[in-house]
Amino acid sequence: MTPLDAVAIAAAGLAAGAVNTIVGSGSLITFPTLLAVGLPPVSANVSNTIGLVSGSVSGAIGYRKELVGQRRRVFVMLPAAVFGGLLGAVLLLVYPGVFDTVVPLLILAAVVLLLVQPYVARWQQQRGKVRDHPGAVLHAGTFLTAIYGGYFGAAQSVIYLALLGITLDDDLQRLNGLKNVITAIVNGVAAVVFLFSGKVVWLAVLLLLVGSTVGGQIGAVLGRRIPPNVLRIVVAVVGTAVAIKLLVD
């Protein structure tokens, strides 16, 4: 790995940390960068997941004010996130490439859910169905998305934010903070599995860890300044772009 390669990986980690905190899909910055510097696909995916864990944690800490009062939600969603992330990581090592056709459709569905969320929330309020804790739909959605997150992870935040918006009645910025915690858990579980895979490129991991940690704090500062409707549009645009890219590739 040349010095220029190292700078490129660290810069990609910085950008991905910020993007993941605000909207998600930061892996679409780092993963191609790792491939470009010569890492094999599975090693790039494994190293990418481990390297971005600190960025996910950093972003969650940056949103700590929005997380006040949401501890119960985190603990209730924890089992689905842990077991889903574990299963996804194992699937990556055993069956690479299995989700190629399903993932873009999941992301597009999440974009639709996110865009209609304000109308669904208004309908729920009119019917007196305001909820302050996850239901069965979110439990199942968390588990399935965690499988995908452990497997690859690009745009898992888009799916989570859509699920949270549809199933919980809360401010979008608070839901974004909760999303950051759940994705950090999923990525952390997958990273533990990947540590023993024998496919980790440690220099790349270290560069991503440093870059994404700084980027997570930057993303937290910028993300909370974005109005909810603007954030929703940004997430939808990014999610659609990710789906199109995956379909084309």
C-alpha positions as CSV (number, residue, x, y, z in Angstrom):
1,M,0.0,0.0,0.0
2,T,1.5,3.3,-1.1
3,P,1.3,6.6,1.0
4,L,-1.2,7.9,-1.5
5,D,-3.4,4.8,-1.0
6,A,-3.3,5.3,2.7
7,V,-4.4,9.0,2.4
8,A,-7.2,7.9,0.1
9,I,-8.5,5.3,2.6
10,A,-8.3,7.7,5.5
11,A,-10.1,10.4,3.5
12,A,-12.8,7.9,2.5
13,G,-13.2,6.9,6.1
14,L,-13.7,10.5,7.1
15,A,-16.3,11.1,4.5
16,A,-18.1,7.8,5.2
17,G,-18.2,8.6,9.0
18,A,-19.9,11.8,8.3
19,V,-22.3,10.5,5.7
20,N,-23.2,7.4,7.8
21,T,-24.1,9.6,10.8
22,I,-26.3,12.0,8.7
23,V,-27.9,9.6,6.3
24,G,-26.1,6.3,5.7
25,S,-24.5,4.6,2.7
26,G,-20.9,5.7,3.6
27,S,-19.8,2.2,2.6
28,L,-20.3,3.2,-1.0
29,I,-17.4,5.6,-0.5
30,T,-15.0,3.3,1.4
31,F,-15.7,0.0,-0.2
32,P,-14.9,1.1,-3.8
33,T,-11.8,2.9,-2.4
34,L,-10.5,-0.3,-0.8
35,L,-11.1,-2.2,-4.1
36,A,-9.3,0.6,-6.0
37,V,-6.1,0.2,-3.8
38,G,-6.1,-3.5,-4.6
39,L,-7.9,-5.3,-1.8
40,P,-9.9,-8.5,-2.8
41,P,-13.7,-8.0,-2.5
42,V,-14.3,-10.1,0.6
43,S,-11.3,-8.6,2.4
44,A,-12.4,-5.1,1.4
45,N,-15.9,-5.8,2.8
46,V,-14.6,-7.3,6.0
47,S,-12.0,-4.6,6.6
48,N,-14.6,-1.9,5.7
49,T,-17.1,-3.2,8.3
50,I,-14.5,-3.3,11.1
51,G,-13.0,0.1,10.1
52,L,-16.3,1.9,10.2
53,V,-17.5,0.7,13.6
54,S,-15.8,3.5,15.4
55,G,-17.4,6.0,13.1
56,S,-20.9,4.5,13.9
57,V,-20.1,4.8,17.7
58,S,-18.8,8.3,17.2
59,G,-21.9,9.4,15.4
60,A,-24.1,7.8,18.1
61,I,-22.2,9.7,20.8
62,G,-22.6,12.9,18.7
63,Y,-26.4,12.4,18.9
64,R,-26.5,11.8,22.6
65,K,-28.8,14.7,23.3
66,E,-31.4,13.2,20.9
67,L,-31.0,9.8,22.6
68,V,-32.3,11.1,25.9
69,G,-35.3,9.0,26.9
70,Q,-34.7,6.3,24.3
71,R,-32.8,3.8,26.4
72,R,-35.8,1.4,26.5
73,R,-36.1,1.5,22.8
74,V,-32.5,0.5,22.3
75,F,-32.7,-2.4,24.8
76,V,-35.9,-3.7,23.3
77,M,-34.4,-3.6,19.8
78,L,-31.1,-5.0,20.9
79,P,-31.7,-8.8,20.4
80,A,-32.9,-8.4,16.8
81,A,-30.0,-6.2,16.0
82,V,-27.4,-8.5,17.5
83,F,-28.7,-11.8,16.1
84,G,-29.4,-10.3,12.7
85,G,-25.9,-8.8,12.5
86,L,-24.4,-12.1,13.5
87,L,-26.3,-14.0,10.9
88,G,-25.4,-11.5,8.2
89,A,-21.7,-11.7,9.0
90,V,-21.7,-15.5,8.9
91,L,-23.6,-15.4,5.6
92,L,-21.0,-13.1,4.0
93,L,-18.2,-15.6,4.8
94,V,-20.2,-18.6,3.7
95,Y,-22.3,-17.3,0.8
96,P,-20.8,-14.2,-0.8
97,G,-23.1,-12.6,-3.4
98,V,-26.4,-14.1,-2.3
99,F,-28.3,-10.8,-1.9
100,D,-27.3,-9.1,-5.1
101,T,-30.8,-8.9,-6.6
102,V,-32.7,-8.4,-3.3
103,V,-30.8,-5.5,-1.8
104,P,-31.7,-2.8,-4.3
105,L,-35.4,-3.6,-4.0
106,L,-35.1,-3.4,-0.2
107,I,-33.5,0.1,-0.4
108,L,-36.1,1.4,-2.9
109,A,-38.9,0.1,-0.6
110,A,-37.2,1.9,2.3
111,V,-37.1,5.2,0.3
112,V,-40.9,4.9,-0.4
113,L,-41.6,4.2,3.3
114,L,-39.5,7.2,4.3
115,L,-41.3,9.6,1.9
116,V,-44.8,8.5,3.0
117,Q,-43.9,8.4,6.7
118,P,-45.3,12.0,7.5
119,Y,-48.6,11.0,6.0
120,V,-48.7,7.7,7.9
121,A,-47.8,9.5,11.2
122,R,-50.6,12.1,10.6
123,W,-53.1,9.3,10.0
124,Q,-52.0,7.5,13.1
125,Q,-52.3,10.6,15.3
126,Q,-55.8,11.2,13.9
127,R,-56.8,7.7,14.9
128,G,-55.1,8.0,18.3
129,K,-52.4,5.4,17.5
130,V,-49.4,7.2,18.8
131,R,-46.6,4.8,19.8
132,D,-43.6,5.3,22.0
133,H,-42.0,1.8,21.7
134,P,-41.2,-0.6,18.9
135,G,-43.9,-3.0,17.6
136,A,-43.7,-6.4,15.9
137,V,-43.1,-4.8,12.5
138,L,-40.1,-2.9,13.7
139,H,-38.7,-6.0,15.5
140,A,-38.9,-8.0,12.3
141,G,-37.6,-5.2,10.2
142,T,-34.7,-4.6,12.5
143,F,-33.8,-8.3,12.3
144,L,-33.9,-8.5,8.5
145,T,-32.1,-5.2,8.1
146,A,-29.4,-6.3,10.6
147,I,-28.8,-9.4,8.5
148,Y,-28.2,-7.2,5.5
149,G,-26.1,-4.8,7.6
150,G,-23.9,-7.7,8.8
151,Y,-23.6,-8.9,5.2
152,F,-22.7,-5.6,3.5
153,G,-24.4,-2.6,5.1
154,A,-24.5,0.1,2.5
155,A,-27.8,2.0,3.0
156,Q,-28.9,-0.1,6.0
157,S,-29.3,3.3,7.7
158,V,-31.8,4.3,5.0
159,I,-33.9,1.2,5.8
160,Y,-33.7,1.7,9.5
161,L,-34.7,5.4,9.4
162,A,-37.7,4.4,7.2
163,L,-38.7,1.7,9.6
164,L,-38.4,3.9,12.7
165,G,-40.3,6.7,11.0
166,I,-43.2,4.3,10.1
167,T,-43.4,2.5,13.4
168,L,-42.6,5.2,16.0
169,D,-44.1,8.6,16.6
170,D,-41.1,10.9,17.2
171,D,-39.0,13.7,15.8
172,L,-36.9,12.6,12.8
173,Q,-33.7,13.8,14.4
174,R,-34.3,11.7,17.5
175,L,-35.0,8.7,15.3
176,N,-31.8,9.5,13.4
177,G,-29.9,9.2,16.8
178,L,-31.6,5.9,17.5
179,K,-30.7,4.7,14.0
180,N,-27.0,5.5,14.7
181,V,-27.0,3.4,17.8
182,I,-28.7,0.4,16.2
183,T,-26.3,0.5,13.2
184,A,-23.4,0.7,15.5
185,I,-24.6,-2.4,17.3
186,V,-25.1,-4.3,14.0
187,N,-21.7,-3.3,12.7
188,G,-20.0,-4.1,16.0
189,V,-21.4,-7.6,16.1
190,A,-20.4,-8.2,12.5
191,A,-16.9,-6.8,13.1
192,V,-16.4,-9.3,16.0
193,V,-17.1,-12.2,13.6
194,F,-14.9,-10.8,10.9
195,L,-11.9,-10.4,13.4
196,F,-11.5,-14.2,13.2
197,S,-12.1,-14.6,9.5
198,G,-8.4,-14.3,8.5
199,K,-9.4,-11.8,5.8
200,V,-8.7,-8.5,7.6
201,V,-6.3,-6.0,6.2
202,W,-5.2,-4.3,9.4
203,L,-3.6,-1.2,8.0
204,A,-6.8,-0.4,6.0
205,V,-8.8,-1.0,9.2
206,L,-6.7,1.4,11.2
207,L,-6.9,4.2,8.6
208,L,-10.7,3.8,8.4
209,L,-11.0,3.7,12.2
210,V,-9.2,7.1,12.5
211,G,-11.0,8.7,9.6
212,S,-14.5,7.5,10.4
213,T,-14.2,8.5,14.1
214,V,-13.5,12.1,13.2
215,G,-16.1,12.0,10.4
216,G,-18.8,10.7,12.8
217,Q,-18.4,13.8,15.0
218,I,-18.5,16.1,11.9
219,G,-21.7,14.3,10.7
220,A,-23.4,14.7,14.1
221,V,-22.8,18.5,14.1
222,L,-24.0,18.9,10.5
223,G,-26.8,16.4,10.7
224,R,-28.8,17.9,13.6
225,R,-28.8,21.3,11.7
226,I,-30.7,19.8,8.8
227,P,-34.5,20.4,8.9
228,P,-36.5,17.1,9.1
229,N,-38.1,17.5,5.6
230,V,-34.7,18.3,4.1
231,L,-33.1,15.3,5.9
232,R,-35.9,13.1,4.6
233,I,-35.3,14.2,1.0
234,V,-31.5,13.8,1.3
235,V,-32.0,10.2,2.6
236,A,-34.4,9.4,-0.2
237,V,-32.0,10.7,-2.9
238,V,-29.0,8.9,-1.4
239,G,-31.0,5.7,-1.0
240,T,-32.3,5.8,-4.6
241,A,-28.8,6.5,-5.9
242,V,-27.5,3.5,-3.9
243,A,-30.2,1.2,-5.3
244,I,-29.6,2.3,-8.9
245,K,-25.8,1.8,-8.5
246,L,-26.3,-1.7,-7.1
247,L,-28.7,-2.6,-9.9
248,V,-26.4,-1.3,-12.6
249,D,-23.3,-3.0,-11.0
